[in-house]
């Protein structure tokens, strides 16, 4: 697990990609559990555990489906069956593992370092922008494309997630 942590840190520094992770369903399961545990750490004290877990679960579900669709589309467009979809576990592990590390860092920084609301928003924006670039790097490597396309796919992933959250919040509030 320590070797995997080093790979995740290398991904965060743009020196490795998801292809460097083992294709292990056990690693993916462990990362999903870690995401749930980190989801219990709430940045906003007014947010309950149920809502935090809800957001984490939706993020993971959207991410896993989004990655599956992207890899499938890439396979279909290249006419190469299962070349890219075989990367699913590695890409999912990389994306969710990086998300767990970034979320843990964001939670620690916003809870213990900054108390001013404007500072928290600025730090959250900077961390979110950095995470967008890291996810763009992951998609770039996963889909064998350019960083610009990787960033576009990462942005699309974020838009899809926010759109689904908005729909679910509206449905739950009715």
C-alpha positions as CSV (number, residue, x, y, z in Angstrom):
1,X,0.0,0.0,0.0
2,X,3.0,2.3,0.7
3,X,4.1,1.9,-2.9
4,X,0.6,2.8,-4.2
5,X,0.7,5.9,-2.0
6,X,4.0,6.9,-3.6
7,X,2.4,6.4,-7.0
8,X,-0.6,8.6,-6.0
9,X,1.8,11.3,-4.8
10,X,3.7,11.0,-8.1
11,X,0.4,11.4,-10.0
12,X,-0.3,14.5,-7.9
13,X,3.1,15.8,-9.1
14,X,2.4,14.9,-12.7
15,X,5.3,12.5,-12.9
16,X,3.2,9.2,-13.0
17,X,-0.2,8.3,-14.4
18,X,-2.9,5.8,-13.7
19,X,-1.1,3.2,-15.8
20,X,1.5,3.0,-13.1
21,X,-1.0,1.7,-10.6
22,X,-1.7,-2.0,-10.3
23,X,-4.9,-3.2,-11.9
24,X,-6.3,-4.5,-8.7
25,X,-10.0,-4.6,-7.7
26,X,-9.0,-4.8,-4.1
27,X,-7.1,-1.5,-4.4
28,X,-10.2,0.1,-5.9
29,X,-12.3,-1.3,-3.1
30,X,-9.9,0.1,-0.5
31,X,-9.9,3.5,-2.2
32,X,-13.7,3.6,-2.2
33,X,-13.7,2.8,1.5
34,X,-11.0,5.5,2.1
35,X,-13.2,8.0,0.2
36,X,-16.1,7.2,2.4
37,X,-14.1,7.6,5.5
38,X,-12.6,10.9,4.3
39,X,-16.2,12.0,3.4
40,X,-17.0,11.8,7.1
41,X,-14.6,14.7,7.6
42,X,-16.8,17.6,7.0
43,X,-15.4,21.0,6.0
44,X,-18.6,22.7,7.0
45,X,-19.7,21.9,10.6
46,X,-23.3,22.6,9.6
47,X,-23.2,19.6,7.2
48,X,-24.3,16.3,8.7
49,X,-22.6,13.0,8.1
50,X,-25.5,11.7,6.0
51,X,-25.2,14.6,3.6
52,X,-21.4,14.3,3.4
53,X,-21.6,10.5,2.6
54,X,-24.4,11.3,0.1
55,X,-22.1,13.7,-1.8
56,X,-19.2,11.3,-1.7
57,X,-21.3,8.3,-2.9
58,X,-22.7,10.3,-5.7
59,X,-19.2,11.6,-6.7
60,X,-17.9,8.0,-6.7
61,X,-20.8,6.7,-8.7
62,X,-20.7,9.5,-11.3
63,X,-16.9,9.1,-11.5
64,X,-17.0,5.3,-12.0
65,X,-19.7,5.6,-14.7
66,X,-18.1,8.6,-16.4
67,X,-14.7,6.7,-16.6
68,X,-16.4,3.6,-18.0
69,X,-18.2,5.7,-20.7
70,X,-15.1,7.6,-21.7
71,X,-13.0,4.5,-22.0
72,X,-15.8,2.8,-24.0
73,X,-16.2,5.8,-26.3
74,X,-12.4,5.8,-26.9
75,X,-12.5,2.0,-27.7
76,X,-15.4,2.5,-30.1
77,X,-13.8,5.5,-31.9
78,X,-10.5,3.7,-32.4
79,X,-12.1,0.4,-33.3
80,X,-9.9,-1.3,-30.7
81,X,-12.1,-3.6,-28.5
82,X,-11.1,-3.5,-24.9
83,X,-7.8,-1.7,-25.3
84,X,-9.0,1.3,-23.3
85,X,-11.8,-0.4,-21.2
86,X,-9.1,-2.7,-19.8
87,X,-7.7,0.4,-18.1
88,X,-10.9,0.9,-16.1
89,X,-9.7,-0.3,-12.7
90,X,-6.4,1.7,-12.9
91,X,-8.1,4.9,-14.1
92,X,-10.8,4.6,-11.4
93,X,-8.3,3.8,-8.7
94,X,-6.1,6.8,-9.8
95,X,-9.0,9.2,-10.0
96,X,-10.6,8.2,-6.7
97,X,-7.3,7.9,-5.0
98,X,-6.3,11.4,-6.0
99,X,-9.7,12.6,-5.0
100,X,-9.3,11.1,-1.5
101,X,-5.9,12.7,-1.0
102,X,-7.1,16.1,-2.3
103,X,-10.2,15.9,-0.1
104,X,-8.2,15.0,3.0
105,X,-5.8,17.9,2.3
106,X,-8.7,20.3,1.7
107,X,-10.4,19.2,4.9
108,X,-7.3,19.6,7.0
109,X,-6.4,22.9,5.6
110,X,-9.8,24.5,5.8
111,X,-10.6,23.1,9.3
112,X,-7.3,23.8,11.0
113,X,-5.4,26.4,9.1
114,X,-7.9,29.0,8.1
115,X,-10.8,30.4,10.0
116,X,-11.6,33.4,7.8
117,X,-14.4,32.5,5.3
118,X,-12.8,34.4,2.4
119,X,-9.5,32.6,3.0
120,X,-11.3,29.3,3.0
121,X,-13.0,30.1,-0.3
122,X,-9.8,31.1,-1.9
123,X,-8.0,28.0,-0.7
124,X,-10.9,25.8,-1.8
125,X,-10.8,27.4,-5.3
126,X,-7.0,26.9,-5.6
127,X,-7.3,23.2,-4.5
128,X,-10.2,22.6,-6.9
129,X,-8.3,24.2,-9.8
130,X,-5.2,22.0,-8.9
131,X,-7.5,18.9,-8.7
132,X,-8.9,19.8,-12.1
133,X,-5.4,19.8,-13.6
134,X,-4.5,16.5,-11.9
135,X,-7.6,14.8,-13.2
136,X,-6.9,16.3,-16.6
137,X,-3.4,14.6,-16.4
138,X,-5.1,11.3,-15.4
139,X,-7.5,11.5,-18.4
140,X,-4.7,12.5,-20.7
141,X,-2.7,9.3,-19.8
142,X,-5.8,7.1,-19.7
143,X,-7.0,8.1,-23.1
144,X,-3.7,8.7,-24.8
145,X,-4.5,12.2,-25.7
146,X,-3.2,15.8,-25.2
147,X,-3.4,17.7,-21.9
148,X,-5.9,20.1,-23.4
149,X,-8.3,17.2,-24.2
150,X,-7.6,15.7,-20.8
151,X,-8.5,19.0,-19.1
152,X,-11.7,19.3,-21.2
153,X,-12.7,15.8,-20.2
154,X,-11.9,16.6,-16.5
155,X,-14.1,19.8,-16.8
156,X,-16.9,17.7,-18.4
157,X,-16.6,15.2,-15.5
158,X,-17.0,18.1,-13.0
159,X,-19.9,19.6,-14.9
160,X,-21.7,16.2,-15.0
161,X,-21.2,15.7,-11.3
162,X,-22.5,19.2,-10.4
163,X,-25.5,18.7,-12.8
164,X,-26.4,15.4,-11.2
165,X,-26.0,16.9,-7.7
166,X,-28.3,19.8,-8.6
167,X,-30.9,17.5,-10.0
168,X,-30.8,15.2,-6.9
169,X,-31.0,18.2,-4.5
170,X,-34.0,19.5,-6.4
171,X,-35.7,16.1,-6.3
172,X,-34.9,15.6,-2.6
173,X,-36.3,19.0,-1.7
174,X,-39.6,18.4,-3.3
